[in-house]
């Protein structure tokens, strides 16, 4: 594992060091930890994307109809009881 950390610093072949560590039964977590000492852990940026699929359909009346029904549901039915939910969904989506 030390050879992985050293290779990550640029003093050797990181792939060879990782393969040798794997052959020595090191886990992926252990190998990752050895590399993390040099590279740090990747942190993904989470972003919300909206409208990506809707824009592909353009001015489609079917999509507009579904959007209206979904909006109606969230506005009027978000506090509905479970007992009434199936009846409400039947009314909205039929």
N, C-alpha and C positions, 0 to 999 in steps of 0.2 A: 504494500500500500504506500510505503514511503517512495518507492520508485514512480508511482503514479503522480504523487504530488510534485516530485522533482521534474518529471516529464512535462507536467502541466505548466511549470515555470519556464519551459522552453529549453531544458537541458537534455531532452531525450525524445524518443518516439512514444507518444501517449497511447497509441493503439496497441503497440507491442506490450507496453506495461499493463494495460487493461486486460489484454488476452492472457498474459502470464498470471495476473491476479485471479482471473476466472478459473484458470487451470489449477490454481492453488486453493480453489473452493471459496474464494472471497465472494460475498454477495454483491448484488448490484448496488444496494444501499451503501455498503462499505466502500465500493469503488467510487460512487457518487460523492460520498463524504470526503474522500481523499482529493478529488478534483475540486470540490467546493472550497477547500482551503485556499485555492488560488483563484478560481473563476467566480466565486460567489454563486448563489442560487438564483435561477431565473424566476422572475416574478411577472406573470402575464398582466397586461393592462386589460381590464374588463370594460367594454363599452357596449352600450345599448344601441342597436340599430333598428330603426322602424321604417316600414314602408318599402322595404327592399323587394318583396314579392308583388305587392300591390301595384307598384309603378310599372312592372312588367306587363300587367294586364291593361293598362291605360284606363280609358273611361268605359269599363265593362259594367253593364247594369246588374249582372249576377253578383259580381264582387261587391258592388255598392249595396245591394240588397242584404248580403250576408253581413257586411260591416254595420248596417243600420240595426239588424237584429241583435248582433253581439253588443253594440252600444246600448240598445234598449235593455238587454239582459243585465248589464252591469249597473245601469242607472236604476232600474226598477226592481230587480230581483236579488240584489246582493245580500239583502237581509231576510230573504224568504226562508221559511222553515223547510226542513228536509221533507216533511209530509206533502207540502205544496209544490216542491221543486219539480217533480216529474210532470205535473199538470202544467206548470208554467213553461217548462221546456217544450212540451208538446204544442202549446199555443204559439210560442215564438218561432220554433223551427219547422213548422209544417205549413 
